[in-house]
Amino acid sequence: MNQITLDATSENLDRLTSFINEKLMSVGCPRKAMMEIDVVIDELFSNIANYAYHPDVGPATVIVEFEEDPICVMITFLDNGVPFDPLAKEDPDTSLSAHERSIGGLGVYIVKQMMDDVTYEYKNGQNILRIKKNVS
């Protein structure tokens, strides 16, 4: 099974990361790509846990799929929380010092830099965020 549903809480981040890493290892994902994906999982799942259902807790479903030639992983994050497009915000100006930048947006910027493709849609009452990375 390439899908897991769990409560969107910070306590479940390790469980989710282990689940995804197991799938990545099954296709021989290089360590560097796995580490980048782990950073992205942390950012995206933490955002769902902290903001999607605030102050309540709700479910998050994560689906892991693979394409061949080249081997790419697609990870889809689904939640029924407040509609929110993290890609709509303008990227932070990284030429400014941390003190000069506005708060927020750096995590999603890092996600976009580490992944080959990131998409978002809100459909049928769900936030659907999909990331894609070439791991061959």
N, CA, C and O atoms as a printed pandas DataFrame, in Angstrom:
     atom_number atom_name residue_name chain_id  residue_number  x_coord  y_coord  z_coord
0              1         N          MET        A               1    0.849   -1.178    0.000
1              2        CA          MET        A               1    0.000    0.000    0.000
2              3         C          MET        A               1    0.895    1.242    0.000
3              4         O          MET        A               1    1.837    1.333    0.788
4              5         N          ASN        A               2    0.605    2.176   -0.867
5              6        CA          ASN        A               2    1.393    3.395   -0.982
6              7         C          ASN        A               2    0.666    4.610   -0.430
7              8         O          ASN        A               2    0.872    5.728   -0.901
8              9         N          GLN        A               3   -0.178    4.396    0.561
9             10        CA          GLN        A               3   -0.966    5.480    1.133
10            11         C          GLN        A               3   -1.047    5.311    2.637
11            12         O          GLN        A               3   -1.154    4.198    3.150
12            13         N          ILE        A               4   -0.993    6.436    3.335
13            14        CA          ILE        A               4   -1.138    6.406    4.789
14            15         C          ILE        A               4   -2.027    7.576    5.202
15            16         O          ILE        A               4   -1.901    8.677    4.666
16            17         N          THR        A               5   -2.914    7.336    6.145
17            18        CA          THR        A               5   -3.747    8.393    6.718
18            19         C          THR        A               5   -3.491    8.400    8.216
19            20         O          THR        A               5   -3.564    7.370    8.885
20            21         N          LEU        A               6   -3.187    9.587    8.723
21            22        CA          LEU        A               6   -2.922    9.731   10.150
22            23         C          LEU        A               6   -3.342   11.112   10.608
23            24         O          LEU        A               6   -3.551   12.019    9.803
24            25         N          ASP        A               7   -3.460   11.254   11.924
25            26        CA          ASP        A               7   -3.780   12.568   12.464
26            27         C          ASP        A               7   -2.643   13.528   12.138
27            28         O          ASP        A               7   -1.469   13.190   12.286
28            29         N          ALA        A               8   -2.999   14.711   11.701
29            30        CA          ALA        A               8   -2.003   15.730   11.358
30            31         C          ALA        A               8   -1.506   16.371   12.647
31            32         O          ALA        A               8   -1.956   17.447   13.040
32            33         N          THR        A               9   -0.565   15.684   13.296
33            34        CA          THR        A               9    0.061   16.195   14.514
34            35         C          THR        A               9    1.566   16.045   14.371
35            36         O          THR        A               9    2.047   15.165   13.656
36            37         N          SER        A              10    2.302   16.902   15.050
37            38        CA          SER        A              10    3.764   16.830   14.978
38            39         C          SER        A              10    4.283   15.487   15.498
39            40         O          SER        A              10    5.359   15.045   15.096
40            41         N          GLU        A              11    3.538   14.844   16.379
41            42        CA          GLU        A              11    3.945   13.537   16.898
42            43         C          GLU        A              11    3.956   12.461   15.814
43            44         O          GLU        A              11    4.643   11.450   15.969
44            45         N          ASN        A              12    3.220   12.650   14.731
45            46        CA          ASN        A              12    3.152   11.654   13.657
46            47         C          ASN        A              12    4.151   11.897   12.532
47            48         O          ASN        A              12    4.189   11.134   11.567
48            49         N          LEU        A              13    4.956   12.945   12.642
49            50        CA          LEU        A              13    5.920   13.255   11.580
50            51         C          LEU        A              13    6.925   12.123   11.375
51            52         O          LEU        A              13    7.200   11.752   10.233
52            53         N          ASP        A              14    7.474   11.572   12.441
53            54        CA          ASP        A              14    8.443   10.478   12.307
54            55         C          ASP        A              14    7.816    9.252   11.653
55            56         O          ASP        A              14    8.447    8.588   10.830
56            57         N          ARG        A              15    6.595    8.961   12.016
57            58        CA          ARG        A              15    5.892    7.812   11.428
58            59         C          ARG        A              15    5.709    8.013    9.919
59            60         O          ARG        A              15    5.912    7.089    9.133
60            61         N          LEU        A              16    5.324    9.234    9.527
61            62        CA          LEU        A              16    5.145    9.533    8.112
62            63         C          LEU        A              16    6.477    9.462    7.361
63            64         O          LEU        A              16    6.551    8.885    6.277
64            65         N          THR        A              17    7.510   10.039    7.931
65            66        CA          THR        A              17    8.823   10.028    7.289
66            67         C          THR        A              17    9.323    8.600    7.101
67            68         O          THR        A              17    9.863    8.272    6.044
68            69         N          SER        A              18    9.154    7.757    8.099
69            70        CA          SER        A              18    9.573    6.349    7.987
70            71         C          SER        A              18    8.796    5.634    6.890
71            72         O          SER        A              18    9.365    4.857    6.122
72            73         N          PHE        A              19    7.503    5.896    6.819
73            74        CA          PHE        A              19    6.663    5.278    5.789
74            75         C          PHE        A              19    7.166    5.660    4.399
75            76         O          PHE        A              19    7.325    4.796    3.537
76            77         N          ILE        A              20    7.414    6.945    4.180
77            78        CA          ILE        A              20    7.865    7.406    2.863
78            79         C          ILE        A              20    9.274    6.904    2.568
79            80         O          ILE        A              20    9.550    6.483    1.444
80            81         N          ASN        A              21   10.168    6.939    3.552
81            82        CA          ASN        A              21   11.535    6.462    3.322
82            83         C          ASN        A              21   11.573    4.984    2.950
83            84         O          ASN        A              21   12.400    4.567    2.139
84            85         N          GLU        A              22   10.683    4.196    3.539
85            86        CA          GLU        A              22   10.597    2.775    3.187
86            87         C          GLU        A              22   10.260    2.621    1.703
87            88         O          GLU        A              22   10.835    1.780    1.012
88            89         N          LYS        A              23    9.327    3.436    1.223
89            90        CA          LYS        A              23    8.948    3.390   -0.199
90            91         C          LYS        A              23   10.106    3.849   -1.079
91            92         O          LYS        A              23   10.359    3.264   -2.132
92            93         N          LEU        A              24   10.810    4.900   -0.646
93            94        CA          LEU        A              24   11.940    5.413   -1.425
94            95         C          LEU        A              24   13.069    4.390   -1.506
95            96         O          LEU        A              24   13.680    4.224   -2.563
96            97         N          MET        A              25   13.350    3.706   -0.405
97            98        CA          MET        A              25   14.404    2.687   -0.404
98            99         C          MET        A              25   14.062    1.535   -1.341
99           100         O          MET        A              25   14.954    0.915   -1.920
100          101         N          SER        A              26   12.775    1.251   -1.489
101          102        CA          SER        A              26   12.366    0.129   -2.345
102          103         C          SER        A              26   12.689    0.373   -3.819
103          104         O          SER        A              26   12.734   -0.574   -4.604
104          105         N          VAL        A              27   12.915    1.628   -4.202
105          106        CA          VAL        A              27   13.285    1.933   -5.593
106          107         C          VAL        A              27   14.738    2.402   -5.690
107          108         O          VAL        A              27   15.160    2.920   -6.724
108          109         N          GLY        A              28   15.495    2.220   -4.619
109          110        CA          GLY        A              28   16.904    2.584   -4.648
110          111         C          GLY        A              28   17.167    4.075   -4.677
111          112         O          GLY        A              28   18.129    4.524   -5.300
112          113         N          CYS        A              29   16.338    4.833   -4.021
113          114        CA          CYS        A              29   16.496    6.286   -3.982
114          115         C          CYS        A              29   17.838    6.656   -3.354
115          116         O          CYS        A              29   18.169    6.161   -2.276
116          117         N          PRO        A              30   18.617    7.523   -4.014
117          118        CA          PRO        A              30   19.889    7.950   -3.437
118          119         C          PRO        A              30   19.685    8.694   -2.110
119          120         O          PRO        A              30   18.664    9.349   -1.901
120          121         N          ARG        A              31   20.662    8.581   -1.235
121          122        CA          ARG        A              31   20.584    9.185    0.106
122          123         C          ARG        A              31   20.351   10.694    0.041
123          124         O          ARG        A              31   19.549   11.228    0.807
124          125         N          LYS        A              32   21.043   11.384   -0.864
125          126        CA          LYS        A              32   20.896   12.840   -0.973
126          127         C          LYS        A              32   19.448   13.216   -1.314
127          128         O          LYS        A              32   18.883   14.126   -0.707
128          129         N          ALA        A              33   18.862   12.525   -2.269
129          130        CA          ALA        A              33   17.470   12.804   -2.652
130          131         C          ALA        A              33   16.531   12.494   -1.493
131          132         O          ALA        A              33   15.570   13.227   -1.259
132          133         N          MET        A              34   16.804   11.415   -0.766
133          134        CA          MET        A              34   15.958   11.050    0.368
134          135         C          MET        A              34   16.031   12.120    1.456
135          136         O          MET        A              34   15.013   12.464    2.057
136          137         N          MET        A              35   17.215   12.641    1.708
137          138        CA          MET        A              35   17.359   13.685    2.718
138          139         C          MET        A              35   16.602   14.951    2.311
139          140         O          MET        A              35   15.974   15.593    3.153
140          141         N          GLU        A              36   16.657   15.312    1.037
141          142        CA          GLU        A              36   15.908   16.480    0.558
142          143         C          GLU        A              36   14.409   16.250    0.704
143          144         O          GLU        A              36   13.676   17.147    1.124
144          145         N          ILE        A              37   13.957   15.058    0.360
145          146        CA          ILE        A              37   12.539   14.729    0.493
146          147         C          ILE        A              37   12.125   14.776    1.961
147          148         O          ILE        A              37   11.030   15.239    2.279
148          149         N          ASP        A              38   12.990   14.302    2.857
149          150        CA          ASP        A              38   12.686   14.348    4.291
150          151         C          ASP        A              38   12.492   15.784    4.777
151          152         O          ASP        A              38   11.594   16.048    5.576
152          153         N          VAL        A              39   13.324   16.714    4.303
153          154        CA          VAL        A              39   13.181   18.129    4.670
154          155         C          VAL        A              39   11.818   18.642    4.205
155          156         O          VAL        A              39   11.127   19.354    4.935
156          157         N          VAL        A              40   11.448   18.273    2.990
157          158        CA          VAL        A              40   10.182   18.726    2.407
158          159         C          VAL        A              40    8.997   18.128    3.158
159          160         O          VAL        A              40    8.023   18.827    3.436
160          161         N          ILE        A              41    9.072   16.842    3.486
161          162        CA          ILE        A              41    8.005   16.199    4.260
162          163         C          ILE        A              41    7.810   16.937    5.579
163          164         O          ILE        A              41    6.682   17.227    5.977
164          165         N          ASP        A              42    8.908   17.234    6.250
165          166        CA          ASP        A              42    8.854   17.942    7.528
166          167         C          ASP        A              42    8.127   19.271    7.367
167          168         O          ASP        A              42    7.233   19.583    8.154
168          169         N          GLU        A              43    8.491   20.046    6.377
169          170        CA          GLU        A              43    7.879   21.366    6.160
170          171         C          GLU        A              43    6.393   21.242    5.842
171          172         O          GLU        A              43    5.568   21.910    6.464
172          173         N          LEU        A              44    6.053   20.402    4.888
173          174        CA          LEU        A              44    4.659   20.322    4.440
174          175         C          LEU        A              44    3.747   19.706    5.491
175          176         O          LEU        A              44    2.653   20.212    5.739
176          177         N          PHE        A              45    4.191   18.615    6.111
177          178        CA          PHE        A              45    3.343   17.980    7.124
178          179         C          PHE        A              45    3.210   18.870    8.359
179          180         O          PHE        A              45    2.146   18.928    8.974
180          181         N          SER        A              46    4.286   19.559    8.719
181          182        CA          SER        A              46    4.225   20.481    9.863
182          183         C          SER        A              46    3.228   21.607    9.592
183          184         O          SER        A              46    2.497   22.022   10.491
184          185         N          ASN        A              47    3.201   22.096    8.360
185          186        CA          ASN        A              47    2.228   23.141    8.011
186          187         C          ASN        A              47    0.796   22.631    8.162
187          188         O          ASN        A              47   -0.067   23.341    8.678
188          189         N          ILE        A              48    0.547   21.405    7.713
189          190        CA          ILE        A              48   -0.793   20.831    7.864
190          191         C          ILE        A              48   -1.117   20.681    9.352
191          192         O          ILE        A              48   -2.204   21.048    9.798
192          193         N          ALA        A              49   -0.171   20.141   10.109
193          194        CA          ALA        A              49   -0.393   19.906   11.544
194          195         C          ALA        A              49   -0.640   21.207   12.303
195          196         O          ALA        A              49   -1.466   21.249   13.215
196          197         N          ASN        A              50    0.070   22.261   11.928
197          198        CA          ASN        A              50   -0.024   23.511   12.681
198          199         C          ASN        A              50   -1.134   24.453   12.219
199          200         O          ASN        A              50   -1.592   25.286   13.001
200          201         N          TYR        A              51   -1.570   24.339   10.977
201          202        CA          TYR        A              51   -2.488   25.348   10.452
202          203         C          TYR        A              51   -3.784   24.827    9.839
203          204         O          TYR        A              51   -4.790   25.535    9.875
204          205         N          ALA        A              52   -3.801   23.638    9.286
205          206        CA          ALA        A              52   -4.967   23.189    8.526
206          207         C          ALA        A              52   -6.234   23.107    9.360
207          208         O          ALA        A              52   -7.303   23.510    8.903
208          209         N          TYR        A              53   -6.127   22.594   10.566
209          210        CA          TYR        A              53   -7.308   22.368   11.395
210          211         C          TYR        A              53   -7.303   23.202   12.670
211          212         O          TYR        A              53   -8.171   23.022   13.524
212          213         N          HIS        A              54   -6.371   24.085   12.811
213          214        CA          HIS        A              54   -6.150   24.848   14.048
214          215         C          HIS        A              54   -7.434   25.438   14.607
215          216         O          HIS        A              54   -8.164   26.086   13.857
216          217         N          PRO        A              55   -7.743   25.253   15.854
217          218        CA          PRO        A              55   -6.960   24.623   16.923
218          219         C          PRO        A              55   -7.233   23.125   17.075
219          220         O          PRO        A              55   -6.716   22.489   17.994
220          221         N          ASP        A              56   -8.031   22.572   16.191
221          222        CA          ASP        A              56   -8.375   21.153   16.286
222          223         C          ASP        A              56   -7.336   20.298   15.571
223          224         O          ASP        A              56   -6.341   20.808   15.056
224          225         N          VAL        A              57   -7.579   19.007   15.547
225          226        CA          VAL        A              57   -6.733   18.051   14.840
226          227         C          VAL        A              57   -7.608   17.326   13.834
227          228         O          VAL        A              57   -8.753   16.983   14.128
228          229         N          GLY        A              58   -7.065   17.094   12.648
229          230        CA          GLY        A              58   -7.798   16.366   11.620
230          231         C          GLY        A              58   -6.860   15.440   10.875
231          232         O          GLY        A              58   -5.657   15.419   11.138
232          233         N          PRO        A              59   -7.410   14.674    9.944
233          234        CA          PRO        A              59   -6.592   13.694    9.226
234          235         C          PRO        A              59   -5.805   14.300    8.068
235          236         O          PRO        A              59   -6.193   15.309    7.479
236          237         N          ALA        A              60   -4.703   13.657    7.772
237          238        CA          ALA        A              60   -3.920   13.948    6.569
238          239         C          ALA        A              60   -3.648   12.612    5.894
239          240         O          ALA        A              60   -3.274   11.634    6.542
240          241         N          THR        A              61   -3.840   12.589    4.601
241          242        CA          THR        A              61   -3.536   11.397    3.819
242          243         C          THR        A              61   -2.353   11.730    2.924
243          244         O          THR        A              61   -2.307   12.796    2.309
244          245         N          VAL        A              62   -1.407   10.818    2.857
245          246        CA          VAL        A              62   -0.233   11.004    2.009
246          247         C          VAL        A              62   -0.129    9.786    1.099
247          248         O          VAL        A              62   -0.162    8.642    1.552
248          249         N          ILE        A              63   -0.001   10.063   -0.199
249          250        CA          ILE        A              63    0.076    9.017   -1.223
250          251         C          ILE        A              63    1.445    9.111   -1.890
251          252         O          ILE        A              63    1.879   10.193   -2.285
252          253         N          VAL        A              64    2.118    7.973   -2.011
253          254        CA          VAL        A              64    3.425    7.904   -2.651
254          255         C          VAL        A              64    3.286    7.095   -3.941
255          256         O          VAL        A              64    2.823    5.954   -3.931
256          257         N          GLU        A              65    3.698    7.714   -5.051
257          258        CA          GLU        A              65    3.625    7.047   -6.354
258          259         C          GLU        A              65    4.967    7.211   -7.064
259          260         O          GLU        A              65    5.739    8.123   -6.766
260          261         N          PHE        A              66    5.228    6.307   -8.011
261          262        CA          PHE        A              66    6.479    6.360   -8.754
262          263         C          PHE        A              66    6.224    6.328  -10.249
263          264         O          PHE        A              66    5.286    5.688  -10.726
264          265         N          GLU        A              67    7.078    7.031  -10.976
265          266        CA          GLU        A              67    7.137    6.939  -12.439
266          267         C          GLU        A              67    8.477    6.309  -12.774
267          268         O          GLU        A              67    9.431    6.410  -12.002
268          269         N          GLU        A              68    8.544    5.653  -13.935
269          270        CA          GLU        A              68    9.799    5.042  -14.355
270          271         C          GLU        A              68   10.409    5.805  -15.517
271          272         O          GLU        A              68    9.716    6.487  -16.271
272          273         N          ASP        A              69   11.721    5.674  -15.642
273          274        CA          ASP        A              69   12.497    6.150  -16.786
274          275         C          ASP        A              69   12.315    7.620  -17.116
275          276         O          ASP        A              69   11.662    7.918  -18.117
276          277         N          PRO        A              70   12.836    8.541  -16.360
277          278        CA          PRO        A              70   13.633    8.320  -15.151
278          279         C          PRO        A              70   12.723    8.059  -13.955
279          280         O          PRO        A              70   11.534    8.378  -13.975
280          281         N          ILE        A              71   13.302    7.477  -12.927
281          282        CA          ILE        A              71   12.513    7.185  -11.723
282          283         C          ILE        A              71   12.229    8.497  -10.996
283          284         O          ILE        A              71   13.140    9.212  -10.579
284          285         N          CYS        A              72   10.948    8.784  -10.859
285          286        CA          CYS        A              72   10.492    9.977  -10.140
286          287         C          CYS        A              72    9.516    9.537   -9.061
287          288         O          CYS        A              72    8.759    8.582   -9.240
288          289         N          VAL        A              73    9.545   10.238   -7.950
289          290        CA          VAL        A              73    8.578   10.000   -6.883
290          291         C          VAL        A              73    7.610   11.173   -6.875
291          292         O          VAL        A              73    8.019   12.329   -6.985
292          293         N          MET        A              74    6.334   10.868   -6.743
293          294        CA          MET        A              74    5.299   11.875   -6.555
294          295         C          MET        A              74    4.666   11.605   -5.197
295          296         O          MET        A              74    4.215   10.495   -4.918
296          297         N          ILE        A              75    4.639   12.634   -4.359
297          298        CA          ILE        A              75    4.036   12.506   -3.039
298          299         C          ILE        A              75    2.913   13.522   -2.957
299          300         O          ILE        A              75    3.122   14.717   -3.166
300          301         N          THR        A              76    1.720   13.036   -2.651
301          302        CA          THR        A              76    0.538   13.886   -2.581
302          303         C          THR        A              76    0.083   13.978   -1.129
303          304         O          THR        A              76   -0.098   12.966   -0.452
304          305         N          PHE        A              77   -0.098   15.217   -0.667
305          306        CA          PHE        A              77   -0.592   15.499    0.684
306          307         C          PHE        A              77   -2.040   15.977    0.555
307          308         O          PHE        A              77   -2.321   16.931   -0.170
308          309         N          LEU        A              78   -2.953   15.312    1.258
309          310        CA          LEU        A              78   -4.372   15.659    1.222
310          311         C          LEU        A              78   -4.850   15.977    2.635
311          312         O          LEU        A              78   -4.567   15.236    3.577
312          313         N          ASP        A              79   -5.568   17.070    2.773
313          314        CA          ASP        A              79   -6.207   17.369    4.058
314          315         C          ASP        A              79   -7.521   18.092    3.797
315          316         O          ASP        A              79   -7.722   18.685    2.737
316          317         N          ASN        A              80   -8.407   18.031    4.782
317          318        CA          ASN        A              80   -9.725   18.669    4.688
318          319         C          ASN        A              80   -9.775   19.957    5.482
319          320         O          ASN        A              80  -10.854   20.427    5.844
320          321         N          GLY        A              81   -8.626   20.526    5.754
321          322        CA          GLY        A              81   -8.550   21.730    6.566
322          323         C          GLY        A              81   -8.934   22.979    5.788
323          324         O          GLY        A              81   -9.496   22.910    4.695
324          325         N          VAL        A              82   -8.617   24.109    6.376
325          326        CA          VAL        A              82   -8.901   25.408    5.782
326          327         C          VAL        A              82   -8.217   25.487    4.419
327          328         O          VAL        A              82   -7.036   25.159    4.311
328          329         N          PRO        A              83   -8.934   25.915    3.374
329          330        CA          PRO        A              83   -8.289   26.045    2.060
330          331         C          PRO        A              83   -7.096   26.999    2.141
331          332         O          PRO        A              83   -7.211   28.125    2.626
332          333         N          PHE        A              84   -5.946   26.517    1.653
333          334        CA          PHE        A              84   -4.751   27.352    1.687
334          335         C          PHE        A              84   -3.785   26.911    0.600
335          336         O          PHE        A              84   -3.358   25.757    0.561
336          337         N          ASP        A              85   -3.448   27.844   -0.282
337          338        CA          ASP        A              85   -2.492   27.584   -1.360
338          339         C          ASP        A              85   -1.135   28.137   -0.949
339          340         O          ASP        A              85   -0.920   29.346   -1.034
340          341         N          PRO        A              86   -0.216   27.287   -0.506
341          342        CA          PRO        A              86    1.090   27.782   -0.073
342          343         C          PRO        A              86    1.933   28.318   -1.223
343          344         O          PRO        A              86    2.915   29.026   -0.998
344          345         N          LEU        A              87    1.557   27.985   -2.446
345          346        CA          LEU        A              87    2.328   28.433   -3.606
346          347         C          LEU        A              87    1.914   29.823   -4.077
347          348         O          LEU        A              87    2.580   30.420   -4.923
348          349         N          ALA        A              88    0.817   30.336   -3.531
349          350        CA          ALA        A              88    0.302   31.637   -3.977
350          351         C          ALA        A              88    1.143   32.799   -3.462
351          352         O          ALA        A              88    1.189   33.864   -4.077
352          353         N          LYS        A              89    1.800   32.588   -2.338
353          354        CA          LYS        A              89    2.608   33.659   -1.754
354          355         C          LYS        A              89    3.893   33.851   -2.570
355          356         O          LYS        A              89    4.509   32.884   -3.017
356          357         N          GLU        A              90    4.276   35.089   -2.751
357          358        CA          GLU        A              90    5.501   35.395   -3.482
358          359         C          GLU        A              90    6.714   34.849   -2.720
359          360         O          GLU        A              90    6.747   34.867   -1.490
360          361         N          ASP        A              91    7.705   34.367   -3.470
361          362        CA          ASP        A              91    8.920   33.855   -2.844
362          363         C          ASP        A              91    9.617   34.964   -2.068
363          364         O          ASP        A              91    9.594   36.123   -2.484
364          365         N          PRO        A              92   10.242   34.612   -0.931
365          366        CA          PRO        A              92   10.957   35.626   -0.157
366          367         C          PRO        A              92   12.192   36.110   -0.923
367          368         O          PRO        A              92   12.767   35.377   -1.727
368          369         N          ASP        A              93   12.578   37.330   -0.662
369          370        CA          ASP        A              93   13.773   37.899   -1.271
370          371         C          ASP        A              93   14.967   37.419   -0.456
371          372         O          ASP        A              93   15.273   37.979    0.597
372          373         N          THR        A              94   15.634   36.387   -0.943
373          374        CA          THR        A              94   16.738   35.796   -0.187
374          375         C          THR        A              94   18.004   36.650   -0.239
375          376         O          THR        A              94   18.999   36.327    0.409
376          377         N          SER        A              95   17.968   37.737   -1.008
377          378        CA          SER        A              95   19.126   38.639   -1.003
378          379         C          SER        A              95   19.098   39.553    0.229
379          380         O          SER        A              95   20.105   40.173    0.572
380          381         N          LEU        A              96   17.936   39.629    0.889
381          382        CA          LEU        A              96   17.827   40.431    2.111
382          383         C          LEU        A              96   18.286   39.615    3.313
383          384         O          LEU        A              96   18.241   38.385    3.292
384          385         N          SER        A              97   18.720   40.295    4.343
385          386        CA          SER        A              97   19.090   39.586    5.573
386          387         C          SER        A              97   17.816   39.052    6.231
387          388         O          SER        A              97   16.711   39.486    5.907
388          389         N          ALA        A              98   17.981   38.119    7.143
389          390        CA          ALA        A              98   16.831   37.535    7.850
390          391         C          ALA        A              98   16.029   38.606    8.575
391          392         O          ALA        A              98   14.809   38.487    8.687
392          393         N          HIS        A              99   16.689   39.650    9.070
393          394        CA          HIS        A              99   16.007   40.725    9.790
394          395         C          HIS        A              99   15.192   41.609    8.861
395          396         O          HIS        A              99   14.215   42.224    9.289
396          397         N          GLU        A             100   15.581   41.679    7.601
397          398        CA          GLU        A             100   14.892   42.552    6.649
398          399         C          GLU        A             100   13.715   41.869    5.956
399          400         O          GLU        A             100   12.829   42.546    5.436
400          401         N          ARG        A             101   13.698   40.536    5.945
401          402        CA          ARG        A             101   12.632   39.790    5.262
402          403         C          ARG        A             101   11.380   39.747    6.114
403          404         O          ARG        A             101   11.440   39.801    7.342
404          405         N          SER        A             102   10.233   39.647    5.435
405          406        CA          SER        A             102    8.988   39.454    6.178
406          407         C          SER        A             102    8.935   38.008    6.669
407          408         O          SER        A             102    9.582   37.125    6.105
408          409         N          ILE        A             103    8.170   37.783    7.708
409          410        CA          ILE        A             103    8.080   36.460    8.322
410          411         C          ILE        A             103    7.243   35.545    7.435
411          412         O          ILE        A             103    6.237   35.961    6.860
412          413         N          GLY        A             104    7.674   34.303    7.337
413          414        CA          GLY        A             104    6.923   33.286    6.615
414          415         C          GLY        A             104    7.358   33.124    5.172
415          416         O          GLY        A             104    7.943   34.024    4.568
416          417         N          GLY        A             105    7.056   31.953    4.639
417          418        CA          GLY        A             105    7.293   31.688    3.232
418          419         C          GLY        A             105    8.620   31.028    2.913
419          420         O          GLY        A             105    8.786   30.496    1.815
420          421         N          LEU        A             106    9.566   31.045    3.833
421          422        CA          LEU        A             106   10.873   30.471    3.539
422          423         C          LEU        A             106   10.800   28.952    3.400
423          424         O          LEU        A             106   11.467   28.381    2.537
424          425         N          GLY        A             107   10.009   28.296    4.230
425          426        CA          GLY        A             107    9.877   26.840    4.156
426          427         C          GLY        A             107    9.329   26.385    2.823
427          428         O          GLY        A             107    9.852   25.445    2.224
428          429         N          VAL        A             108    8.276   27.043    2.348
429          430        CA          VAL        A             108    7.687   26.681    1.055
430          431         C          VAL        A             108    8.664   27.000   -0.075
431          432         O          VAL        A             108    8.728   26.276   -1.069
432          433         N          TYR        A             109    9.414   28.068    0.078
433          434        CA          TYR        A             109   10.446   28.410   -0.911
434          435         C          TYR        A             109   11.479   27.278   -0.999
435          436         O          TYR        A             109   11.885   26.891   -2.095
436          437         N          ILE        A             110   11.893   26.760    0.138
437          438        CA          ILE        A             110   12.851   25.649    0.158
438          439         C          ILE        A             110   12.248   24.418   -0.508
439          440         O          ILE        A             110   12.931   23.716   -1.254
440          441         N          VAL        A             111   10.973   24.154   -0.243
441          442        CA          VAL        A             111   10.279   23.032   -0.893
442          443         C          VAL        A             111   10.361   23.186   -2.404
443          444         O          VAL        A             111   10.700   22.234   -3.107
444          445         N          LYS        A             112   10.054   24.373   -2.909
445          446        CA          LYS        A             112   10.065   24.605   -4.357
446          447         C          LYS        A             112   11.468   24.465   -4.941
447          448         O          LYS        A             112   11.625   24.034   -6.083
448          449         N          GLN        A             113   12.485   24.826   -4.162
449          450        CA          GLN        A             113   13.857   24.719   -4.646
450          451         C          GLN        A             113   14.343   23.262   -4.668
451          452         O          GLN        A             113   15.113   22.885   -5.551
452          453         N          MET        A             114   13.909   22.455   -3.721
453          454        CA          MET        A             114   14.395   21.078   -3.612
454          455         C          MET        A             114   13.659   20.098   -4.519
455          456         O          MET        A             114   14.217   19.067   -4.897
456          457         N          MET        A             115   12.424   20.407   -4.869
457          458        CA          MET        A             115   11.625   19.504   -5.687
458          459         C          MET        A             115   11.657   19.939   -7.156
459          460         O          MET        A             115   11.914   21.102   -7.464
460          461         N          ASP        A             116   11.394   18.995   -8.046
461          462        CA          ASP        A             116   11.352   19.306   -9.475
462          463         C          ASP        A             116   10.029   19.942   -9.874
463          464         O          ASP        A             116    9.969   20.705  -10.839
464          465         N          ASP        A             117    8.969   19.630   -9.132
465          466        CA          ASP        A             117    7.661   20.195   -9.434
466          467         C          ASP        A             117    6.832   20.198   -8.153
467          468         O          ASP        A             117    6.875   19.248   -7.372
468          469         N          VAL        A             118    6.082   21.272   -7.949
469          470        CA          VAL        A             118    5.179   21.387   -6.801
470          471         C          VAL        A             118    3.884   21.999   -7.315
471          472         O          VAL        A             118    3.898   23.058   -7.943
472          473         N          THR        A             119    2.761   21.331   -7.049
473          474        CA          THR        A             119    1.466   21.859   -7.481
474          475         C          THR        A             119    0.486   21.834   -6.322
475          476         O          THR        A             119    0.622   21.048   -5.385
476          477         N          TYR        A             120   -0.504   22.712   -6.407
477          478        CA          TYR        A             120   -1.550   22.784   -5.389
478          479         C          TYR        A             120   -2.889   22.954   -6.081
479          480         O          TYR        A             120   -2.997   23.653   -7.088
480          481         N          GLU        A             121   -3.907   22.309   -5.532
481          482        CA          GLU        A             121   -5.280   22.589   -5.934
482          483         C          GLU        A             121   -6.191   22.332   -4.740
483          484         O          GLU        A             121   -5.867   21.559   -3.838
484          485         N          TYR        A             122   -7.333   23.000   -4.763
485          486        CA          TYR        A             122   -8.366   22.762   -3.756
486          487         C          TYR        A             122   -9.537   22.172   -4.513
487          488         O          TYR        A             122  -10.102   22.815   -5.398
488          489         N          LYS        A             123   -9.900   20.944   -4.164
489          490        CA          LYS        A             123  -10.928   20.243   -4.921
490          491         C          LYS        A             123  -11.731   19.350   -3.984
491          492         O          LYS        A             123  -11.165   18.644   -3.149
492          493         N          ASN        A             124  -13.051   19.386   -4.127
493          494        CA          ASN        A             124  -13.944   18.544   -3.322
494          495         C          ASN        A             124  -13.675   18.670   -1.821
495          496         O          ASN        A             124  -13.686   17.679   -1.091
496          497         N          GLY        A             125  -13.431   19.911   -1.370
497          498        CA          GLY        A             125  -13.222   20.162    0.044
498          499         C          GLY        A             125  -11.863   19.742    0.563
499          500         O          GLY        A             125  -11.672   19.623    1.773
500          501         N          GLN        A             126  -10.910   19.513   -0.343
501          502        CA          GLN        A             126   -9.590   19.067    0.085
502          503         C          GLN        A             126   -8.483   19.953   -0.467
503          504         O          GLN        A             126   -8.524   20.381   -1.620
504          505         N          ASN        A             127   -7.488   20.219    0.384
505          506        CA          ASN        A             127   -6.227   20.778   -0.071
506          507         C          ASN        A             127   -5.440   19.617   -0.654
507          508         O          ASN        A             127   -5.300   18.577   -0.010
508          509         N          ILE        A             128   -4.928   19.783   -1.863
509          510        CA          ILE        A             128   -4.155   18.734   -2.526
510          511         C          ILE        A             128   -2.830   19.347   -2.960
511          512         O          ILE        A             128   -2.779   20.149   -3.893
512          513         N          LEU        A             129   -1.769   18.964   -2.277
513          514        CA          LEU        A             129   -0.440   19.479   -2.598
514          515         C          LEU        A             129    0.391   18.297   -3.087
515          516         O          LEU        A             129    0.508   17.281   -2.401
516          517         N          ARG        A             130    0.961   18.440   -4.271
517          518        CA          ARG        A             130    1.712   17.334   -4.885
518          519         C          ARG        A             130    3.137   17.796   -5.168
519          520         O          ARG        A             130    3.362   18.855   -5.753
520          521         N          ILE        A             131    4.093   16.973   -4.738
521          522        CA          ILE        A             131    5.491   17.245   -5.032
522          523         C          ILE        A             131    6.037   16.117   -5.916
523          524         O          ILE        A             131    5.576   14.976   -5.861
524          525         N          LYS        A             132    7.019   16.472   -6.721
525          526        CA          LYS        A             132    7.626   15.486   -7.620
526          527         C          LYS        A             132    9.131   15.685   -7.612
527          528         O          LYS        A             132    9.621   16.814   -7.645
528          529         N          LYS        A             133    9.867   14.566   -7.568
529          530        CA          LYS        A             133   11.329   14.632   -7.562
530          531         C          LYS        A             133   11.888   13.465   -8.365
531          532         O          LYS        A             133   11.471   12.320   -8.191
532          533         N          ASN        A             134   12.837   13.769   -9.247
533          534        CA          ASN        A             134   13.564   12.745   -9.972
534          535         C          ASN        A             134   14.551   12.118   -8.994
535          536         O          ASN        A             134   15.378   12.825   -8.418
536          537         N          VAL        A             135   14.478   10.810   -8.797
537          538        CA          VAL        A             135   15.356   10.140   -7.851
538          539         C          VAL        A             135   16.234    9.091   -8.537
539          540         O          VAL        A             135   16.809    8.232   -7.868
540          541         N          SER        A             136   16.340    9.157   -9.854
541          542        CA          SER        A             136   17.174    8.162  -10.549
542          543         C          SER        A             136   18.623    8.610  -10.610
543          544         O          SER        A             136   19.466    7.899  -11.157
